[in-house]
Amino acid sequence: MMHIEPQILEKVNAWLTPTFDTDTQQEIKKLIATNPKTLKESFYKNLEFGTGGMRGVMGVGTNRMNKYTIGKNTQGLSNYLQQSFPNEQLKVAIAFDCRHNSKEFAKIVADVFSANNIKVYLFEDLRPTPELSFTLKHLGCHCGIVLTASHNPPEYNGYKVYWQDGGQIVPPQDSEIISEINNLEYAEINFDSKESLIQYIGKDIDNVFINSSIKNGSFNTSEKARNDLKVVFTSLHGTSITIIPETLKRAGYKNVHIVKEQEVPNGDFPTVDSPNPEEPAALKMALELAKKVNGDIVIGTDPDSDRIGVAVRDLDGNMKLLNGNQTMVVMTEFLLKQWKNENKIQGKEFIGSTIVSTPMMKDLASYYNVECKIGLTGFKWIAKMIKDFPELDFIGGGEESFGFMVGDFVRDKDAVTATLLACEIAAQAKAKGSSFFKELIKLYIIHGCYKERLISITKKGIEGAEEIKQMMIEARKKPLTEVNGSKVVKIEDYQLSISKNTITGAVSKIDVPKSNVLIYYTEDSSQIALRPSGTEPKIKYYISVNTTLDNVAAYKTTEQQLENKIDAIIKDMKLN
């Protein structure tokens, strides 16, 4: 028999009281009898808020997504809203994705809000996450919730909280809400819904959102150029099917081929190992269709339609999946060029990115004479920049993990508008005898050729979490002095909020919220960041290298040199 610590048993016993329904109690008793390891995993801690809210495996227990953990979140949030906005008619918007239980969970959330006299706008069926961000601003809501686990495996679900500005919660609201939730007992959750306060929304909002997306993502592309572009699109069984095809159609793209086998929303994601457009395997069917129809661009989105994967034809005419950094620099530069051509750059504009994304974003900003603001990992920090600097205009920006935002009408990564923008770039490039990929190469010639790679090491369960924690402790205890023969010249520690010049010993303060991230900068301008994921049981290593690129003909050789350099860094750091 597996030993279970007294504090875990105490939690288990609390869930065997009448506060919890019979089905939940039966499931726990079953775990006690047959699977004590899973029981321990289910109760050893409370599910935590990470970079994207709360996300975890579905099941019974304090460390799982279920009626009671999301109910407790919602009750705590209701209490917090009432304290924050006294004497106001509180309003919230709720959306959900295609995952198992998402619809049921969304209704539970609506029930608890309405039980607390809060007006609820609940989408009648699944919708993309960016539409929720847009909706809560459009309807003047105080906050919004999306039930989604983004690109995680099928056994996961999640609960993302958005604030008045349309962005995900950030300090001080995040810690204050968490404190409110933690102070609650499960018995205090009010599940008794007031149906009169729940209003179902759908098509009307879709129309306004699509129109706004077209307004922000269209750039005077000719009808001929749009007709000539062959687009292949896959929703990877997710929510984007409800909005993106219609958006492209209304924007004038008639030549859109949808991957039929992945068109129907399905929480099992039956045709892919992982519904993550960052992984080439997820776009296999789309790439096969592109071959069949001679497509120019392949676009895939994750289940809640905030991330976008883009594949385009390389210099040899083969389809190549771009990484998030590559897509982001092409999109950002295109927007900067549009703003410049329209004389809209007046010295009070900025683009946004994150500490683990490509440094090339800073080069673009400098070239166009705008500011580049860099935040922590997680798109909420880019949304916060817009809120914190109302005197500045946000042009666009993104992060390496396939997220991009066009303007500020949505305050989260937005695969809907980003899809349209990618098609506009590809259509205009094709019309002038270029391509999306060639436009990228042109940028490398001007700004330097950058290459990034992400190494994720998965460590599951209690032991895994401890191991990741220890890896970060060791990295701080014994920081690298050299990487692949190049001297480390600077170390940024976002946990300690310090940047240290390792040559001079000079230390300066990092003025962003604390985060468990270490970044090494080397003499040859390589950059290696390491951070535990906020949403998955992983530790991530982000590697960026760069060199000059003289001309298009030299690209392949130069790219290979950079790939070899990254391989050498991985070997040197023993990450393979």
Secondary structure, 3 states (H helix, E strand, C coil): CCCCCHHHHHHHHHCCCCCCCHHHHHHHHHHHHHCHHHHHHHHCCCCCEECCEEEEEECCCCCCECHHHHHHHHHHHHHHHHHHCCCCCCEEEEEECCCCCHHHHHHHHHHHHHHCCCEEEEECCCCCHHHHHHHHHHCCCCEEEEECCCCCCCCEEEEEEEECCCCECCCCHHHHHHHHHHCCCHHHCCCCCCHHHEEEECHHHHHHHHHHHHHHHCCCCCHHHHHHCCEEEECCCCHHHHCHHHHHHHCCCCCEEECHHHCCCCCCCCCCCCCCCCCHHHHHHHHHHHHHHCCCEEEEECCCCCEEEEEEECCCCCEEECCHHHHHHHHHHHHHHHHHHCCCCCCCEEEEEECCCCCHHHHHHHHHCCEEEEECCCCHHHHHHHHHCCCCEEEEEEECCCEEEECCCCCCCCHHHHHHHHHHHHHHHHHCCCCHHHHHHHHHHHHCEEEEEEEEEECCHHHHHHHHHHHHHHHHHCCCCEECCEEEEEEEECCCCEEEECCCCCEEECCCCCCCCEEEEECCCCEEEEEECCCCCEEEEEEEEEECCCCHHHHHHHHHHHHHHHHHHHHHCCCC
